[in-house]
């Protein structure tokens, strides 16, 4: 008789039945009770805007980051699907309002306003899997001030970590030079959500598979793995353990060979098991994992042992605290590893554990529906924001390789090539040119209109393919693992003039601010060449 059908699983509190269905968007963001997943000051500001009758003021915020991790030439935008899933469900539940009512900061009138709250922003974003660079708007949010302010925390939370992990994995993918990359990070991730969102981002960045079974179920990512040392230690001896594993998994036995001694025990026992399988009429590919010791030396010894025994193209998996630098170093040493299990340093991005993404107000609605640009000043010119609603345009050469990005006012028509004039963002009076620009494309795409998320998100495999294709199209100098070239990101001359004017206007309007006017470029004249 067949196995009886399992009883229906009750829907957990706060989840919809749809959230239990298998689809690529399943995640914590599917929950209906996450409106309070925010910083407290977002709600106190929202309350302040409501009390001062400014909560409906049209505004524009943009999300970007200021710097890449060290020795990194690009980042991979990631996290949009998670954010849109959250945004489409943004409501304040009765339980949320009951909790807020226990705090002394919020009046019954404000809570009534929250009870009727519904998303209404228009949002543009760079597609997931797209290479992006410092100071580029990855997300643009337009809508009422109260709502747009509330979104700050969840935008940062949704994009910063996934973008960081997708970027780290892309570097590991480059170091592996076409070898298989297996993501093994679940046990070292920052909690269950770090494991899930990190695995998804790693797949976008180029991992071929994951050890995370739930991520495989939810996102359709291929799953795989070997066995632990405990498997070997639970048997009377290593050879018995290997034989049992090969008997249970005759099509793909992949044996961990460093439980005792790799050279004198693990490798000889693994070879014996593979030979026995071959003699029994079950030819298998010799496949092992090295998890300790000198991986270069041991992998060479393993390769020689297997090939001399007639096992061509053995699968040799390397693991143990790997990152892109160690993989590249092992490659330089001639290691015969052709698959890499990367865990801790991938899922935590240990060399740069946080992406400093920020979400800044760039424009406010004015009289007659016009937008008034806003700028944040700083004595550090690199930290001054670029004002106004912006579009992001990427220029390519005749071979389709990116040669530079230019930020325009959202209302501007981008320049055509072959020569494109732009100004430096830190010194907007200094003009430069992109040469041999054969084509261009706008990167910010409309993803939500007046609160309504547009269309289904692309399949995760499509996002991953986009990342692989676009990273491969980047100039080789940007893909270097050490000292990559700095990619050109500039402002249109019109946007540059606007920035210079605002820098002077804001500095002059508040002389008490700590702004070094000597560092502020002189404004261009209105007749300056576009």
C-alpha positions as CSV (number, residue, x, y, z in Angstrom):
1,X,0.0,0.0,0.0
2,X,1.1,3.5,-0.7
3,X,1.9,5.9,2.1
4,X,-1.2,7.7,3.4
5,X,-1.6,11.3,2.4
6,X,-0.3,13.7,5.0
7,X,-2.7,15.8,7.0
8,X,-3.0,19.4,5.8
9,X,-0.5,21.7,7.5
10,X,-2.3,24.5,9.3
11,X,-1.4,28.0,8.2
12,X,0.9,29.6,10.7
13,X,-0.3,32.8,12.4
14,X,0.3,35.8,10.2
15,X,0.8,33.9,7.0
16,X,-1.6,33.5,4.1
17,X,-2.3,30.2,2.5
18,X,-0.6,31.5,-0.6
19,X,2.6,32.0,1.3
20,X,2.7,28.3,1.9
21,X,2.7,27.5,-1.8
22,X,5.9,26.7,-3.5
23,X,7.1,29.6,-5.6
24,X,10.3,31.6,-5.9
25,X,9.1,34.5,-3.8
26,X,8.4,32.5,-0.7
27,X,10.2,34.2,2.1
28,X,9.6,36.2,5.3
29,X,8.5,39.0,3.1
30,X,5.4,37.0,2.2
31,X,4.1,37.6,5.7
32,X,1.2,40.0,6.2
33,X,2.3,41.4,9.6
34,X,5.6,43.0,8.9
35,X,4.7,46.7,8.8
36,X,6.6,47.1,12.0
37,X,9.8,45.7,10.5
38,X,11.2,49.2,10.6
39,X,13.3,51.5,12.8
40,X,11.3,53.3,15.5
41,X,12.3,56.7,14.3
42,X,10.5,56.0,10.9
43,X,7.2,55.9,12.8
44,X,8.0,58.9,15.0
45,X,8.9,60.9,11.9
46,X,5.8,59.6,10.1
47,X,3.7,60.7,13.1
48,X,5.5,64.1,13.0
49,X,4.7,64.5,9.3
50,X,1.1,63.6,10.0
51,X,0.8,66.1,12.9
52,X,2.4,68.8,10.8
53,X,0.2,68.0,7.8
54,X,3.2,67.2,5.7
55,X,2.6,63.4,5.3
56,X,1.1,63.8,1.8
57,X,3.9,66.1,0.5
58,X,5.3,64.5,-2.7
59,X,8.9,63.5,-2.3
60,X,11.5,61.4,-4.0
61,X,14.1,59.2,-2.2
62,X,16.9,57.2,-3.8
63,X,18.9,54.2,-2.6
64,X,22.6,53.9,-3.5
65,X,25.9,53.0,-1.9
66,X,29.0,55.1,-1.6
67,X,31.8,52.6,-1.9
68,X,32.5,49.1,-3.0
69,X,34.2,46.4,-0.9
70,X,38.0,46.6,-1.1
71,X,39.6,45.4,-4.4
72,X,36.1,45.1,-5.9
73,X,35.3,46.6,-9.3
74,X,31.5,46.2,-9.3
75,X,28.5,45.1,-7.3
76,X,25.5,42.9,-8.3
77,X,22.1,44.5,-7.5
78,X,20.1,42.0,-5.6
79,X,17.0,42.0,-3.3
80,X,14.4,43.6,-5.5
81,X,12.0,40.6,-5.5
82,X,12.1,40.4,-1.7
83,X,11.4,44.1,-1.3
84,X,8.5,44.1,-3.8
85,X,7.0,41.1,-2.1
86,X,7.1,43.0,1.2
87,X,5.8,46.2,-0.4
88,X,2.8,44.6,-2.0
89,X,1.6,43.4,1.4
90,X,2.4,46.5,3.5
91,X,-0.5,47.0,5.9
92,X,-0.8,47.8,9.6
93,X,-2.7,44.9,11.3
94,X,-5.0,45.4,14.3
95,X,-2.3,43.7,16.3
96,X,0.3,46.2,15.1
97,X,-2.0,49.1,16.1
98,X,-2.7,47.6,19.5
99,X,1.0,47.4,20.1
100,X,1.6,51.0,19.0
101,X,-1.2,52.1,21.2
102,X,0.8,50.9,24.2
103,X,3.6,53.4,23.4
104,X,3.3,57.0,24.5
105,X,4.2,58.5,21.2
106,X,1.2,57.9,19.0
107,X,-2.3,59.5,19.2
108,X,-5.5,57.6,18.4
109,X,-5.8,59.9,15.3
110,X,-2.5,58.8,14.0
111,X,-3.3,55.2,14.6
112,X,-6.5,55.6,12.7
113,X,-4.5,57.0,9.8
114,X,-2.2,53.9,9.9
115,X,-5.3,51.6,10.0
116,X,-6.3,53.1,6.6
117,X,-2.8,53.1,5.2
118,X,-2.3,51.5,1.7
119,X,0.8,51.6,-0.5
120,X,0.8,54.4,-3.1
121,X,4.4,55.0,-4.2
122,X,5.8,54.8,-7.7
123,X,9.1,52.9,-7.7
124,X,11.8,52.5,-10.2
125,X,14.7,50.0,-9.7
126,X,17.6,48.5,-11.5
127,X,16.8,44.9,-12.4
128,X,18.3,42.2,-10.1
129,X,21.5,40.8,-11.4
130,X,22.7,44.0,-13.0
131,X,26.2,45.3,-12.2
132,X,26.1,48.6,-10.4
133,X,28.6,51.1,-9.0
134,X,29.0,53.7,-6.2
135,X,26.6,56.6,-6.1
136,X,24.2,55.2,-8.7
137,X,20.5,55.2,-7.8
138,X,19.5,51.5,-7.6
139,X,16.0,52.3,-6.4
140,X,14.0,55.5,-6.8
141,X,10.9,55.9,-4.7
142,X,8.3,58.7,-5.4
143,X,5.3,59.2,-3.3
144,X,3.9,60.8,-0.1
145,X,6.5,61.8,2.5
146,X,5.0,59.6,5.2
147,X,5.0,56.4,3.2
148,X,8.3,57.1,1.4
149,X,10.0,57.7,4.8
150,X,8.6,54.5,6.2
151,X,10.2,52.5,3.4
152,X,13.7,53.5,4.3
153,X,14.5,50.7,6.6
154,X,13.0,47.9,4.6
155,X,14.7,49.2,1.4
156,X,18.1,49.1,3.1
157,X,17.4,45.7,4.7
158,X,16.1,44.2,1.5
159,X,19.0,45.3,-0.7
160,X,22.2,45.8,1.4
161,X,22.8,42.2,2.4
162,X,21.7,40.4,-0.8
163,X,23.7,42.8,-3.0
164,X,26.8,42.2,-0.8
165,X,26.5,38.4,-1.0
166,X,25.7,38.4,-4.7
167,X,28.8,40.5,-5.2
168,X,31.0,38.3,-3.1
169,X,29.8,35.2,-4.9
170,X,30.5,36.8,-8.3
171,X,34.1,37.4,-7.2
172,X,34.4,33.7,-6.1
173,X,32.9,32.7,-9.4
174,X,35.6,34.7,-11.2
175,X,38.3,33.2,-9.1
176,X,37.0,29.7,-9.8
177,X,37.6,30.3,-13.6
178,X,34.7,28.1,-14.7
179,X,34.8,25.5,-12.0
180,X,31.8,24.4,-10.1
181,X,31.0,26.7,-7.1
182,X,28.9,25.1,-4.3
183,X,27.4,27.3,-1.6
184,X,27.9,25.7,1.8
185,X,27.1,28.6,4.1
186,X,23.9,27.8,5.9
187,X,25.5,26.7,9.2
188,X,27.6,29.9,9.4
189,X,24.8,32.3,8.2
190,X,23.4,35.0,10.4
191,X,20.3,33.1,11.4
192,X,17.7,31.4,9.3
193,X,16.9,34.4,7.2
194,X,20.5,35.1,6.6
195,X,20.7,31.5,5.3
196,X,17.8,31.8,3.0
197,X,18.3,35.3,1.6
198,X,22.1,34.7,1.5
199,X,21.7,31.5,-0.5
200,X,19.3,33.2,-3.0
201,X,21.8,36.0,-3.4
202,X,24.7,33.6,-3.8
203,X,22.8,31.8,-6.6
204,X,22.2,35.1,-8.4
205,X,25.9,35.9,-8.0
206,X,26.9,32.6,-9.7
207,X,26.9,29.7,-7.2
208,X,25.9,26.5,-9.0
209,X,24.2,24.8,-6.1
210,X,23.6,25.0,-2.4
211,X,23.6,22.7,0.7
212,X,20.5,24.6,1.9
213,X,17.6,22.3,1.3
214,X,14.9,24.8,2.2
215,X,16.4,27.3,-0.3
216,X,16.3,24.6,-2.9
217,X,12.6,24.0,-2.2
218,X,11.6,27.7,-2.1
219,X,13.7,29.0,-4.9
220,X,14.4,26.0,-7.2
221,X,18.2,26.2,-6.6
222,X,20.0,22.9,-7.2
223,X,21.0,21.2,-3.9
224,X,24.0,19.0,-3.3
225,X,26.6,18.0,-0.8
226,X,28.8,15.2,0.4
227,X,28.9,13.7,3.9
228,X,30.4,14.7,7.2
229,X,33.3,13.3,9.2
230,X,30.7,11.9,11.5
231,X,29.6,9.4,8.8
232,X,33.1,7.9,8.6
233,X,33.5,8.0,12.4
234,X,30.2,6.2,13.0
235,X,31.6,3.0,11.2
236,X,34.2,0.6,12.5
237,X,36.7,1.9,9.9
238,X,36.9,4.3,7.0
239,X,36.8,1.7,4.3
240,X,33.5,0.3,5.6
241,X,32.1,3.8,5.7
242,X,33.0,4.5,2.1
243,X,31.7,1.2,0.9
244,X,28.4,1.8,2.6
245,X,28.0,5.2,1.1
246,X,28.9,4.0,-2.3
247,X,26.3,1.2,-2.0
248,X,23.6,3.6,-0.9
249,X,24.4,6.2,-3.5
250,X,25.9,4.1,-6.4
251,X,25.4,6.8,-9.1
252,X,27.3,9.6,-7.4
253,X,29.4,8.6,-4.4
254,X,31.4,11.7,-3.3
255,X,33.7,10.7,-0.4
256,X,35.2,13.0,2.2
257,X,38.8,11.7,2.6
258,X,40.4,13.7,5.4
259,X,38.8,12.2,8.5
260,X,42.0,10.4,9.5
261,X,44.9,10.8,7.1
262,X,44.3,11.9,3.5
263,X,47.3,10.4,1.8
264,X,47.7,7.1,3.7
265,X,44.1,6.3,4.4
266,X,41.4,8.5,2.8
267,X,42.6,8.5,-0.8
268,X,43.7,4.8,-0.9
269,X,40.3,3.7,0.6
270,X,38.4,5.9,-1.8
271,X,40.3,4.6,-4.7
272,X,39.6,1.0,-3.6
273,X,35.9,1.7,-3.4
274,X,35.8,3.3,-6.9
275,X,37.7,0.3,-8.3
276,X,35.3,-2.1,-6.7
277,X,32.4,-0.3,-8.2
278,X,34.0,-0.4,-11.6
279,X,34.7,-4.1,-11.3
280,X,31.1,-4.7,-10.3
281,X,30.0,-3.2,-13.6
282,X,29.0,0.2,-12.1
283,X,31.6,2.6,-13.5
284,X,31.6,5.8,-11.5
285,X,33.4,9.1,-11.7
286,X,36.0,9.2,-8.9
287,X,34.8,12.0,-6.7
288,X,36.3,13.2,-3.3
289,X,36.2,16.2,-1.1
290,X,39.3,17.7,0.6
291,X,38.4,19.7,3.8
292,X,41.8,20.2,5.5
293,X,45.5,20.3,4.9
294,X,47.5,21.6,2.0
295,X,44.8,21.6,-0.6
296,X,47.1,22.2,-3.5
297,X,49.5,19.4,-2.6
298,X,46.7,16.9,-1.7
299,X,44.6,17.7,-4.8
300,X,47.6,17.0,-7.0
301,X,48.3,13.7,-5.2
302,X,44.6,12.7,-5.6
303,X,44.6,13.6,-9.3
304,X,47.7,11.5,-9.9
305,X,46.4,8.6,-8.0
306,X,43.0,8.5,-9.7
307,X,44.2,9.1,-13.3
308,X,47.0,6.5,-13.0
309,X,44.3,4.0,-11.9
310,X,42.3,4.8,-15.1
311,X,39.8,7.3,-13.6
312,X,39.9,10.2,-16.0
313,X,38.7,13.6,-15.0
314,X,38.2,12.9,-11.3
315,X,35.9,15.3,-9.4
316,X,38.0,16.9,-6.6
317,X,36.1,19.2,-4.3
318,X,38.0,21.7,-2.1
319,X,36.5,23.2,1.0
320,X,37.7,24.7,4.3
321,X,37.5,28.5,4.9
322,X,37.8,29.3,1.2
323,X,37.3,32.7,-0.4
324,X,38.1,34.2,-3.7
325,X,41.7,35.1,-2.7
326,X,42.5,31.6,-1.5
327,X,40.9,30.0,-4.5
328,X,42.9,32.3,-6.8
329,X,46.1,31.4,-4.9
330,X,45.4,27.7,-5.2
331,X,44.8,28.1,-8.9
332,X,48.2,29.8,-9.2
333,X,49.8,26.8,-7.3
334,X,48.3,24.4,-9.9
335,X,45.8,22.8,-7.6
336,X,43.8,20.1,-9.3
337,X,40.6,21.1,-7.6
338,X,37.7,21.5,-10.0
339,X,34.8,22.2,-7.6
340,X,34.8,24.6,-4.7
341,X,32.6,24.4,-1.6
342,X,32.5,27.9,-0.1
343,X,30.7,28.6,3.1
344,X,31.7,31.0,5.9
345,X,33.5,33.6,3.9
346,X,30.7,33.7,1.2
347,X,27.6,33.8,3.4
348,X,29.1,36.4,5.8
349,X,31.2,38.3,3.3
350,X,33.8,38.2,6.0
351,X,36.2,40.5,4.3
352,X,33.6,43.3,4.1
353,X,30.6,42.3,6.2
354,X,28.2,45.2,5.4
355,X,27.4,47.2,2.4
356,X,26.9,50.8,3.3
357,X,23.8,51.5,1.3
358,X,21.9,54.6,2.1
359,X,18.4,56.1,1.3
360,X,18.4,59.8,0.8
361,X,15.8,62.5,0.0
362,X,16.6,64.0,-3.4
363,X,13.6,66.0,-4.4
364,X,10.3,67.5,-3.0
365,X,7.2,68.4,-4.9
366,X,6.7,72.1,-5.4
367,X,4.1,74.4,-6.8
368,X,2.4,73.3,-10.0
369,X,3.7,69.8,-9.7
370,X,7.3,70.7,-10.3
371,X,10.0,68.9,-8.5
372,X,12.5,70.9,-6.3
373,X,15.8,69.1,-6.0
374,X,17.4,68.7,-2.5
375,X,21.0,68.1,-1.6
376,X,22.8,66.9,1.6
377,X,25.9,68.9,2.2
378,X,29.1,67.6,3.8
379,X,32.6,68.9,4.3
380,X,33.6,65.7,2.5
381,X,32.7,66.2,-1.1
382,X,32.3,62.5,-1.7
383,X,29.5,62.4,0.8
384,X,27.4,65.2,-0.8
385,X,24.4,63.7,-2.5
386,X,23.5,64.3,-6.1
387,X,20.3,66.3,-6.2
388,X,17.0,65.7,-7.9
389,X,15.1,62.8,-9.4
390,X,17.6,61.0,-11.6
391,X,17.7,58.4,-14.4
392,X,20.7,56.1,-14.8
393,X,22.1,55.4,-18.3
394,X,24.7,52.9,-19.2
395,X,26.8,53.4,-22.4
396,X,28.3,50.5,-24.3
397,X,30.9,50.2,-27.1
398,X,30.3,48.5,-30.4
399,X,30.9,45.1,-28.8
400,X,28.4,45.7,-26.0
401,X,30.9,46.3,-23.3
402,X,30.0,49.0,-20.7
403,X,32.2,52.0,-20.9
404,X,30.6,54.3,-18.4
405,X,27.4,55.4,-16.7
406,X,25.9,58.9,-16.6
407,X,23.3,60.2,-14.2
408,X,20.7,62.5,-15.8
409,X,17.8,64.6,-14.4
410,X,14.8,62.3,-14.9
411,X,13.3,64.7,-17.4
412,X,16.5,64.9,-19.6
413,X,16.9,63.1,-22.8
414,X,20.2,61.1,-22.7
415,X,23.0,62.0,-25.1
416,X,23.7,59.8,-28.1
417,X,27.2,58.8,-29.0
418,X,29.8,58.4,-30.2
419,X,31.0,61.1,-27.8
420,X,29.2,61.7,-24.5
421,X,30.1,64.6,-22.3
422,X,29.7,64.4,-18.5
423,X,31.1,66.0,-15.4
424,X,32.7,64.5,-12.3
425,X,30.3,64.1,-9.4
426,X,32.8,65.3,-6.8
427,X,33.9,68.3,-9.0
428,X,30.9,69.1,-11.3
429,X,32.9,71.8,-13.1
430,X,35.4,69.3,-14.5
431,X,34.2,67.9,-17.8
432,X,35.1,64.6,-19.3
433,X,34.1,62.5,-22.3
434,X,33.1,58.9,-23.0
435,X,34.4,58.0,-26.4
436,X,33.1,55.4,-28.8
437,X,29.7,55.1,-27.2
438,X,27.7,53.0,-29.7
439,X,24.6,52.5,-27.6
440,X,22.9,53.2,-24.3
441,X,20.2,51.8,-22.1
442,X,18.3,53.2,-19.1
443,X,18.8,51.0,-16.1
444,X,16.0,52.2,-13.8
445,X,12.8,50.3,-14.7
446,X,9.3,51.0,-13.4
447,X,8.4,48.2,-10.9
448,X,5.5,49.7,-9.0
449,X,3.0,52.4,-9.9
450,X,0.9,54.2,-7.3
451,X,1.3,51.3,-4.9
452,X,0.7,48.5,-7.4
453,X,3.5,46.1,-8.1
454,X,3.8,45.6,-11.9
455,X,3.9,42.1,-13.2
456,X,5.5,39.0,-11.8
457,X,9.2,39.0,-10.9
458,X,11.4,37.2,-13.4
459,X,12.4,33.6,-12.6
460,X,15.5,33.3,-10.4
461,X,17.3,31.4,-13.2
462,X,16.7,34.4,-15.5
463,X,18.1,36.8,-12.9
464,X,21.2,34.5,-12.4
465,X,21.7,34.4,-16.2
466,X,21.5,38.2,-16.4
467,X,24.2,38.5,-13.8
468,X,26.5,36.0,-15.5
469,X,26.0,37.6,-18.9
470,X,26.5,41.2,-17.7
471,X,29.5,40.4,-15.5
472,X,31.2,38.6,-18.5
473,X,30.5,41.8,-20.6
474,X,32.4,44.0,-18.1
475,X,35.9,45.1,-19.1
476,X,38.5,42.7,-17.9
477,X,40.1,45.4,-15.8
478,X,36.9,45.7,-13.7
479,X,36.8,42.0,-13.1
480,X,40.3,41.8,-11.5
481,X,40.4,40.5,-8.0
482,X,43.0,43.0,-7.0
483,X,43.2,46.7,-7.9
484,X,40.5,46.8,-10.4
485,X,40.0,49.8,-12.6
486,X,37.5,52.4,-11.4
487,X,34.4,52.5,-13.5
488,X,33.3,55.9,-14.9
489,X,30.2,57.3,-13.3
490,X,29.4,60.9,-14.0
491,X,26.7,63.5,-14.0
492,X,25.2,65.1,-17.1
493,X,26.4,68.7,-17.5
494,X,22.8,69.9,-16.6
495,X,22.7,67.9,-13.5
496,X,26.2,69.1,-12.6
497,X,25.2,72.7,-12.8
498,X,22.1,72.0,-10.7
499,X,24.4,70.4,-8.0
500,X,26.8,73.3,-8.0
501,X,24.0,75.9,-7.6
502,X,22.4,74.0,-4.7
503,X,25.8,73.5,-3.0
504,X,26.2,77.3,-3.0
505,X,22.6,78.1,-2.2
506,X,22.4,75.7,0.8
507,X,25.8,76.8,2.1
508,X,25.0,80.5,1.8
509,X,21.5,80.1,3.3
510,X,22.9,78.6,6.5
511,X,26.3,80.1,7.2
512,X,26.5,78.4,10.6
513,X,26.8,75.0,8.9
514,X,30.3,73.4,9.0
515,X,30.8,73.6,5.2
516,X,34.1,74.6,3.8
517,X,33.1,76.9,1.0
518,X,36.6,76.8,-0.5
519,X,35.9,73.2,-1.4
520,X,32.7,74.0,-3.3
521,X,33.2,74.4,-7.1
522,X,32.2,77.7,-8.6
523,X,28.9,77.6,-10.5
524,X,28.8,77.3,-14.2
525,X,26.9,80.1,-16.1
526,X,23.5,79.4,-17.5
527,X,25.0,79.7,-20.9
528,X,27.5,76.9,-20.3
529,X,27.6,74.3,-23.0
530,X,25.4,71.3,-22.3
